[in-house]
Amino acid sequence: MAKLPPYLRRDFRLLDVHSHSGFEPLQFLTHGFPFCHSLRTNHEENERIGVSHAVVFPFCTSFYYNLPALRQGRVELERKIGTAPFQFENEQLLKQIYELFPAYKKMFIPFAIVDTVRETKKQVKALTALIERYPFFGLKVHPRTTQARVDTLLKEGRPLLEFAKAYDLPILFHAAYPGSPDPFSQISQILAVARAHPQLRYNAAHFCGFHQETFEEVARTDNVWVDAAAMAIGCDLVLQKSKIYESGKAKIPADYRDPAKVFATIARMFPDKFMWGTDNPAHTFVSNTAIRPGAKPIRIELWSTMEREKNLLRDVSGKLYRKVAYENALQFLEG
């Protein structure tokens, strides 16, 4: 399963390695945005800015969860929709690609999303049934919204890790740099998993929080890459001195008033590790939720567009452009 099928191997120009489709209960229930994104809209937006291929996965919380509890910041199982966490959401996305909009399968590289701590054997059973009907090409993990630390993949999540090995599937993590208030998504744990299981490939999303020492450590780890998902609003947060990303002396030195300059700086420093991605539609993010259970909700309101994310590539060209635009992503996807 490591190699993409022939219909996905054609005419690579720009590969968005990080995008969503479907419905996000947590954002909807807490008056956040975005809370939904159709595959058709994703396709139209990609065509508008010249994206030829896009990794896509469902949003980050599941209808298998108890919705009133989710609204209060707790992840509890209700088990009324689907047969396991994210079973319904993964099936919905795959049916959209292969049945409702089959012409789109030339663009979209679907990943399935998983919860690394709850009913993982049930998830593997559901994923096995799905992949035999509708091919998908990787797994997505969002530790913060599932409230499951990365290292649970080595314990309760072990069946999911073995499933990924059986089908040679790369794993994309929502990732947080060491100074982040997010205790679930720490890159140090992603690196530990990658070193313990070197036969798999991993993406630590969100540009290492601009933390240079962490990026350098990733660069020394053969089977880990980093994406630029939602990097434009990441630069906005640095200018706001937010703790979500590194805004002090430990950040990669660049002019954060101009995200394209920051992107080009990172691309030149780490040409074999950096991948362009948008987080579409979460390149715009309005949230009223807490970073961790029991904490005070944080109001975040940040706005971007697909055009602004495409502009990140403004100052890279030639071989370096090809690397960050699609070649590094193909290494992550296929090895």
Secondary structure, DSSP 4 states (H G I P E B T S, - for coil): --SPPGGGSS--S-EEEEEE-EE-HHHHHTT-B--EE-HHHHHHHHHHHT--EEEEE--SS-TTB-HHHHHTT---B---SSSSTTHHHHHHHHHIIIII-GGGGGTEEE-EEE-SSSSHHHHHHHHHHHHHHS----EEE-HHHHT--GGGGGTTTHHHHHHHHHHT--EEE--B-TT-S-SS-BHHHHHHHHHH-TTS-EEE-SGGGGBHHHHHHHHT-TTEEEE-TTHHHHHHHHHTT-SSS--STTBPPS-TTSHHHHHHHHHHHSTTTEE----BTTTSEEE---SSTTSPP--EEE---HHHHHGGGTT--HHHHHIIIIIHHHHHHH-
